[in-house]
């Protein structure tokens, strides 16, 4: 009843126009004595249950031992990522971006955690923890620096035309002097802007479109040749007006659309995104390509660049270098 009442829309007077506002609410519940008998334990357990409720949105969740185990695991991960950055336990893997013939045209840098006990850990496990403990900016700076260093090595040894894509988190985009940081990083590894593509999610851009535009323009002004791509396109809420006005060079179709290409309605959405990109003269990359059927459908829809397990899994630098030793035809 509390959730139903709080989530009811209510009217507000904003600049003489009536708008409707909705609030969200998540409730975590711990019960005496099963979940604790003192305030500290009960609040901690209720808090853990609340975070599980937040994952579902507008829900209530009772505390369980399973939630407790997950909360402990979360604390272990959060403690571990602090140590991992200082001990150089993170690694960059690279996944090729290829054309329909499978020829490598560029690569995306993807982080992995080389845990001393658990081995290679996926970013799905640790990236949220990196953000929660306030390490997004130093972690992102490390990724950018290592990606540029590795690209410089590959360019020197085999593929002087190759470029690298690096994800730029909202906190990185917002940090003071981000354009200068990128400029210094490229210069340190004797690269120019044409070597780098920065990938930003729709949600990152749309949190504050005007500020994002200023930041992107500053990056491009100080780093000529750097390209900007919108990652996971189609999962956010981009306005076409913003898309046409932003200095954006490419779109990456989210893997959730690619995985459902067998659905006629989903295929139409993908086709529309590709057509939009062609009209706006943007480079289109389809992510998560895993089958020949998906590739065939995307080629039929005039998509030219692809990324996914059908071609190559992400690989460490030494393994990746052997892939790119042959220049695309």
C-alpha positions in Angstrom: 0.0 0.0 0.0 2.9 2.4 0.8 4.4 1.7 -2.7 1.1 2.2 -4.5 0.4 5.5 -2.7 3.9 6.9 -3.2 4.1 6.0 -6.9 0.8 7.8 -7.7 1.5 10.7 -10.0 0.9 14.2 -8.6 0.7 17.6 -10.3 3.3 20.4 -9.9 3.3 23.9 -11.2 6.5 24.3 -13.2 7.0 27.7 -14.9 3.2 28.2 -15.1 2.7 24.8 -16.8 1.2 21.9 -15.0 3.3 18.7 -15.2 2.9 15.3 -13.6 5.6 13.9 -11.4 6.1 10.3 -10.3 8.3 9.1 -7.5 9.8 5.7 -7.2 10.3 3.8 -4.0 12.1 0.7 -2.9 11.6 -1.0 0.5 13.9 -3.4 2.3 12.5 -5.3 5.3 14.3 -7.0 8.1 12.2 -8.8 10.8 13.0 -9.2 14.5 14.3 -11.6 15.7 14.9 -13.7 12.6 17.1 -11.1 10.9 18.7 -9.6 14.0 18.0 -8.3 17.5 19.9 -5.0 17.5 19.4 -1.8 15.5 22.8 -2.0 13.7 22.2 -5.5 12.4 18.6 -4.9 11.5 19.4 -1.7 9.5 22.2 -3.3 7.7 20.1 -6.3 6.7 17.1 -4.0 5.7 19.5 -1.9 3.6 20.8 -5.0 1.8 17.2 -6.1 1.1 16.4 -2.5 -0.2 19.2 -2.7 -2.8 17.7 -6.0 -4.1 14.4 -4.2 -4.3 16.0 -1.3 -6.2 17.1 -3.8 -8.9 13.4 -4.6 -9.6 12.1 -1.0 -9.3 9.1 -0.1 -7.0 9.2 -3.3 -5.1 9.6 -4.4 -1.5 11.9 -7.3 -0.5 12.3 -9.2 2.7 15.9 -10.0 3.9 17.1 -13.5 3.3 20.5 -15.3 3.9 20.9 -15.3 0.1 20.8 -11.5 0.1 23.2 -11.5 3.0 25.6 -13.7 1.0 25.3 -11.4 -2.0 25.9 -8.3 0.2 29.1 -9.9 1.6 30.2 -10.8 -1.9 29.6 -7.2 -2.9 31.7 -5.9 -0.1 34.5 -8.3 -1.0 34.4 -7.1 -4.7 34.4 -3.4 -3.5 37.4 -4.0 -1.3 39.1 -6.0 -4.0 38.8 -3.4 -6.8 40.6 -0.8 -4.6 43.5 -3.2 -4.2 43.3 -4.3 -7.8 44.0 -0.9 -9.2 46.9 -0.2 -6.9 48.4 -3.7 -7.6 47.9 -3.5 -11.3 45.6 -6.5 -11.5 43.4 -5.1 -14.2 44.1 -6.1 -17.8 42.8 -4.9 -21.2 41.5 -7.4 -23.7 40.7 -6.4 -27.3 37.8 -7.4 -29.5 38.1 -6.7 -33.2 35.6 -4.7 -35.2 35.4 -6.2 -38.6 33.7 -5.9 -42.0 31.5 -8.6 -43.6 34.6 -10.5 -44.8 35.9 -10.7 -41.3 38.8 -8.3 -42.0 39.7 -6.3 -38.9 39.3 -2.6 -39.2 39.6 -1.4 -35.6 39.3 -2.8 -32.0 37.5 -2.1 -28.7 39.4 -2.1 -25.4 37.6 -4.2 -22.8 38.7 -4.4 -19.1 39.2 -7.7 -17.2 40.2 -8.3 -13.6 43.1 -10.8 -13.3 42.2 -11.8 -9.8 45.1 -13.7 -8.0 42.7 -16.4 -6.7 39.7 -16.4 -9.0 41.4 -15.8 -12.3 39.9 -13.6 -15.0 36.8 -11.8 -13.9 34.3 -10.2 -16.3 33.5 -6.4 -16.0 29.9 -7.3 -15.4 31.1 -8.4 -11.9 33.3 -5.5 -11.0 32.4 -2.3 -12.9 29.5 -1.3 -10.7 31.8 -1.7 -7.7 34.4 0.5 -9.4 31.7 3.2 -9.6 30.4 2.7 -6.1 33.8 3.1 -4.5 34.5 6.3 -6.5 37.2 4.8 -8.8 35.5 5.4 -12.1 37.7 8.4 -13.1 41.2 6.8 -12.2 40.1 3.5 -13.6 38.9 5.1 -16.8 42.1 7.1 -17.1 44.1 3.9 -16.7 42.0 2.2 -19.5 42.6 5.1 -21.8 46.4 5.2 -21.2 46.9 1.4 -21.6 44.7 1.2 -24.7 46.8 4.0 -26.3 50.0 2.4 -25.3 49.0 -1.0 -26.8 47.7 0.6 -29.9 51.0 2.4 -30.4 52.8 -1.0 -30.2 50.5 -2.6 -32.7 50.7 0.4 -35.1 54.5 0.3 -34.9 54.7 -3.5 -35.4 52.1 -4.3 -38.0 49.0 -2.1 -38.5 49.7 1.6 -38.7 46.1 2.2 -39.8 44.5 0.6 -36.8 42.4 2.6 -34.3 41.1 1.8 -30.8 37.7 2.4 -29.2 37.5 3.2 -25.5 34.4 3.6 -23.4 34.1 6.9 -21.6 32.0 6.8 -18.5 29.7 9.8 -17.5 32.0 10.6 -14.6 35.0 10.8 -16.9 33.2 13.0 -19.4 32.2 15.3 -16.5 35.7 15.6 -15.0 37.5 18.9 -15.4 40.1 19.0 -18.1 39.0 15.7 -19.8 39.9 17.2 -23.3 43.4 18.0 -22.0 43.8 14.5 -20.4 43.0 12.9 -23.7 45.4 15.2 -25.5 48.3 14.4 -23.1 47.6 10.7 -23.3 47.7 10.6 -27.1 50.8 12.7 -27.1 52.6 10.5 -24.5 52.2 7.5 -26.9 52.9 9.5 -30.1 49.4 9.1 -31.4 47.1 11.7 -33.0 43.3 12.0 -32.7 42.7 9.7 -35.7 43.8 6.8 -33.6 41.0 7.0 -31.0 37.2 6.5 -30.9 35.4 7.4 -27.7 32.2 5.5 -27.0 29.6 7.1 -24.8 26.2 5.6 -23.9 23.0 7.3 -24.7 22.2 7.7 -21.0 25.5 9.3 -20.4 24.9 12.0 -23.0 21.3 12.6 -22.2 21.9 13.1 -18.4 22.8 16.7 -19.3 22.7 17.1 -23.1 24.0 20.7 -23.2 26.9 20.0 -20.9 27.7 16.8 -22.8 27.8 18.8 -26.1 30.2 21.3 -24.6 32.5 18.5 -23.4 32.4 16.7 -26.7 33.2 19.8 -28.7 36.1 20.6 -26.4 37.5 17.1 -26.8 37.2 17.3 -30.6 38.6 20.9 -30.7 41.7 19.9 -28.7 42.1 16.4 -30.4 41.4 16.7 -34.1 40.5 13.4 -35.6 39.0 11.8 -32.5 35.7 10.2 -33.4 32.6 9.9 -31.1 30.3 6.9 -31.1 27.1 6.3 -29.2 27.3 2.9 -27.6 24.3 0.6 -26.9 22.2 2.7 -29.3 18.5 2.1 -29.0 18.4 1.2 -25.3 18.3 4.8 -24.1 16.2 7.8 -24.9 18.1 9.9 -27.5 16.2 12.7 -29.1 16.6 12.9 -32.9 17.1 16.6 -32.5 20.1 16.0 -30.3 21.4 13.2 -32.5 21.4 15.5 -35.6 23.0 18.4 -33.7 25.7 16.4 -31.8 29.2 16.0 -33.3 28.7 12.2 -33.4 30.4 10.0 -35.9 29.0 6.6 -35.3 26.3 4.4 -33.6 26.7 0.9 -32.1 23.6 -1.2 -32.3 23.1 -2.8 -28.9 23.5 -6.6 -28.7 20.0 -7.1 -27.4 18.6 -6.0 -30.8 21.1 -8.2 -32.7 20.2 -11.3 -30.6 16.5 -11.0 -31.5 16.9 -10.4 -35.3 14.7 -13.5 -35.9 11.8 -11.4 -34.7 10.3 -9.4 -37.6 9.5 -6.4 -35.5 13.0 -6.4 -34.0 14.6 -6.7 -37.4 12.6 -3.6 -38.5 14.0 -1.6 -35.5 17.5 -2.6 -36.5 16.8 -1.7 -40.1 15.5 1.7 -39.1 18.6 2.4 -37.0 20.9 1.4 -39.9 18.9 3.6 -42.3 19.0 6.5 -39.9 22.8 6.1 -39.6 23.2 6.0 -43.4 21.0 9.2 -43.8 23.1 11.0 -41.2 26.4 9.7 -42.7 27.3 7.8 -39.5 29.4 4.7 -39.1 27.2 1.8 -37.9 28.6 -1.1 -35.9 26.4 -4.1 -34.9 27.5 -5.5 -31.5 27.0 -9.1 -30.3 27.0 -10.9 -33.6 27.1 -14.6 -32.8 25.7 -16.5 -35.8 25.9 -16.6 -39.6 22.2 -15.9 -39.8 22.5 -12.7 -37.8 25.4 -11.5 -40.0 23.5 -12.3 -43.2 20.5 -10.3 -41.9 22.6 -7.3 -40.9 24.4 -7.3 -44.3 21.1 -7.4 -46.0 20.1 -4.4 -44.1 23.3 -2.6 -45.3 25.2 -2.7 -42.0 29.0 -2.7 -42.8 30.8 -3.2 -39.5 30.4 -6.0 -36.9 31.6 -7.1 -33.5 30.9 -10.3 -31.7 31.9 -13.9 -30.9 31.0 -15.1 -34.4 34.2 -13.4 -35.5 36.5 -13.2 -32.4 36.2 -13.2 -28.7 38.0 -10.5 -26.7 41.7 -11.5 -26.4 44.8 -10.2 -24.5 47.2 -8.0 -26.4 49.7 -10.7 -27.5 47.0 -12.9 -28.9 45.3 -9.9 -30.5 48.5 -8.8 -32.3 48.6 -12.1 -34.2 45.0 -11.4 -35.5 45.8 -8.0 -36.9 49.1 -8.7 -38.6 47.3 -8.9 -42.0 46.1 -5.6 -43.3 42.4 -5.6 -44.5 42.1 -6.1 -48.3 
